[in-house]
Amino acid sequence: MTYGSYLRSRRLERGWTQLALTMRTGLGQSELSKYERDKSVPGLPAIIKIAWAFGENPPILDMAVPKSDE
């Protein structure tokens, strides 16, 4: 699965339009459309905004933050 197809499926699971995701991320609708169609690859700042819009931590942050049992 590509990042674009993952992004689209997560958005549709929530019942969101691209415009709704745009409002939650501050990214442009054409930019999100390019990501979903795998015409462009989001940079780290966009990945973080998208993950936070879904209420998730980007994987890169999970790797950077030490676990409490370590």
Secondary structure, 3 states (H helix, E strand, C coil): CCHHHHHHHHHHHCCCCHHHHHHHHCCCHHHHHHHHCCCCCCCHHHHHHHHHHCCCCCHHHHHHCCCCCC
